[in-house]
């Protein structure tokens, strides 16, 4: 859980929109209740699967709940439009944070990320059958192959 002081400091950090324009993180949720999803990077097949699930949420349901969804990925802003096409999420809901300062400010690093508590069932958004090995191999394949033709890849 992030305390208000940490969130305030993080709110002042910048992310990049689909045009490379710098946007203060805090403006993404300043006027509306917003679910902010952080992905590992734009080439992660598992993250793409998760964002595809989010993109399938009916816009009407979000409107009725008065909630917005935005995704922030580690990576270059130039990948956003392609990522949006791959996942089906509106490119204006996707931001890049290549420095990872925001991730670290919110405690998202290998030292502080906690797994599922021992007394709770581990949930998954991954719908493909198979175990961890199969999902890992599919993720490795999906990420780079879905970005063929992307500038710089």
N, C-alpha and C positions, 0 to 999 in steps of 0.2 A: 504494500500500500504506500502511496506517495503522499507525504504531508503537504500542507498548503504552501509552506515556504519553498520547498523543492519545486512544486508545480509553478509557483510564481517565477522563480529563476529560470526554469525550463521554458516558460511561456515567452520569454524575451529572446530565446534563440531562434534562428531562422531555418526555414526549409525552402525548397525551390519548387515552384509550380511547373506546369507542363511547358511553359515558355521560358523557363530559367529565371523567372522573376523571384526575388527574395521576399518571403512572407514570414512574419513573426508567427511562431507556432501557436501562441495564445489566441491569435485572431481566428483560428480554425474552430474554436469552440466558445468564443466570447459571447455570441448572441443566440446560440442554440445548443441544446443538449446534443452532444456529438460523441459517437463511438470512434475512438482513434485506434486503428490497427497498425502495429509496427511489424513489418516483415523483415526477414533477414537480408534479402537482396532481391533484385528484380529477376535474377536468373534461377532462383530456387523453385523447382517444380512443385514441391509441397506447398510453398507459399502461394504459388499461382493457383493451385487447387483450392486453397482456402479463400482466396480473393474471388475466385469463380463462384464459390458458394455464397459469398456476401453479395455479389452482383445479382444473384438470383432472388434476393429478397425483393418482393414487390415494392415499387416506389410508393404506392398508395399506403402500404403498411407502415413505411417509415414516416410518411406525411401524417398519417393518423396518430402515430405515436409521438409526433413532433421531435423526431430524432434524425440526425444525419450520420453518415458513415464516411470517414476519410481513411486513406491508407498512406502510410509513410514507409518508404523503402530506402535502404542503404544503396546508394548508387547514383549515377548521373541522371540529371533531369531529362536528358535527351531520350532516355529509354521509356519515359512515361507514356507517350502516345502509343508506342508499340505494345507496352505492357497492358494498357487499357484495351487495345484490340484483342490481345490474347485472352484476357480475363473477362471482358464484357463489362467492366466497371467504367463509369464515366471518367475520362482523363482529368476532368476538373476536380475530382475527388481523390486524386493521387498526387503525392508530393515526394520529393527526393531529399535525402539528408546525407550527402556523401561523407561528411566529416565525422559522423557518429557522435558528435558532441551532445546532441539531444538524447540519444540512447543512453549514454553514460550519465548525463545529468539526471535521468529518471531511474538510474540504477539497473539498466539493462546491459549487463555484461556477465561474463562467464562466472565471475566471483559471486554475484548477488542474485542471479536468477534461481528461483526455487522451482522444483518440480512439483508434481501432483502430491499433495499430502498423503502419507502412508495409509490413512484411514478412508481415503476416497478412491473411487474407481477412476482410472485414467480414461478420459474421453478423447475422441478424435474426430476431426472434420474430414479425415481421409476416407473416401468411400470405396476405393479400389480394394478388391480382395487381395489377400496375401499378407505375408509377414513384413517385419521391419526390413529385411534384406531386399525383398521385391520392391517395396515402396521406395527405398533408398536408390535402387538402380533406376527405377522409373523417374524419380526426381532428377537424378544426374542426367538422364537422357532428355527429359522434357525441357528443362531450363535452357540449355544451349541450343537445342534444335528449334525451339519456338522463336528464337531470336535470329534465325538465319536472315540475312539481308539487312539486319539492323546495322546502322553506321558504326563502324569500329569493331564489328564482330565477324 
